[in-house]
Amino acid sequence: MPLVDISPVLHPGIGVWPGDVPFSRSITCAFDQGANLDLSSITTTVHVGAHTDAPSHYHPDGASIEQRDLERY
């Protein structure tokens, strides 16, 4: 079965868990500001957009994501 990317586009209004770190982007260099490249950084929770939580996220004895079979997802 082929993998299908369901990741939504990240943007300042994308939802995060209440009280978690919202998405923000800081532009370091930009072509439209005369730079020779576009360069930026982002700050947000790892729980942004489409993702899966490993059992280790919600149970102290749960398996980590690399221990999970990709076919489950």
C-alpha positions as CSV (number, residue, x, y, z in Angstrom):
1,M,0.0,0.0,0.0
2,P,1.4,3.4,-0.9
3,L,2.0,6.0,1.8
4,V,-0.2,9.1,1.5
5,D,0.9,12.4,3.1
6,I,-2.1,13.9,4.9
7,S,0.0,16.7,6.5
8,P,-1.8,20.1,6.5
9,V,0.0,23.3,5.6
10,L,1.4,24.9,8.7
11,H,0.3,28.5,9.3
12,P,-0.2,30.9,12.2
13,G,-3.9,29.9,12.7
14,I,-3.4,26.1,12.7
15,G,-4.9,24.5,15.8
16,V,-2.8,23.2,18.7
17,W,-3.8,21.6,22.0
18,P,-5.2,24.3,24.3
19,G,-2.3,25.9,26.2
20,D,0.4,24.3,24.0
21,V,2.9,26.4,21.9
22,P,1.2,28.0,18.9
23,F,2.9,28.0,15.5
24,S,5.1,31.0,14.7
25,R,7.6,31.6,11.9
26,S,10.6,34.0,12.1
27,I,12.2,35.1,8.8
28,T,15.9,35.4,9.0
29,C,16.6,36.2,5.3
30,A,14.2,36.8,2.4
31,F,14.7,37.4,-1.3
32,D,12.2,40.2,-1.2
33,Q,14.4,41.9,1.4
34,G,17.5,41.7,-0.8
35,A,18.9,38.5,0.7
36,N,20.5,35.8,-1.5
37,L,18.2,33.1,0.0
38,D,15.0,32.5,1.9
39,L,15.8,31.3,5.5
40,S,13.4,31.0,8.4
41,S,12.8,29.1,11.6
42,I,9.6,27.9,13.3
43,T,8.5,27.5,16.8
44,T,5.5,25.3,17.7
45,T,4.5,22.2,19.5
46,V,5.3,18.8,18.0
47,H,1.6,18.2,18.2
48,V,0.8,20.5,15.3
49,G,-1.1,19.3,12.2
50,A,-1.5,15.7,11.4
51,H,0.5,13.4,13.6
52,T,0.3,10.2,15.5
53,D,1.1,9.7,19.2
54,A,3.2,6.7,20.2
55,P,1.8,4.7,23.2
56,S,4.8,6.1,25.2
57,H,3.2,9.5,25.0
58,Y,0.1,8.5,27.0
59,H,1.3,5.5,29.0
60,P,4.6,5.1,31.0
61,D,5.2,1.6,29.7
62,G,4.0,2.3,26.2
63,A,6.0,1.5,23.0
64,S,7.9,4.3,21.4
65,I,7.1,5.2,17.8
66,E,10.1,3.4,16.3
67,Q,8.9,0.3,18.0
68,R,5.5,0.4,16.2
69,D,4.8,-1.3,12.9
70,L,4.2,1.4,10.3
71,E,1.4,-0.8,8.8
72,R,-0.8,0.1,11.9
73,Y,-1.0,3.7,10.5
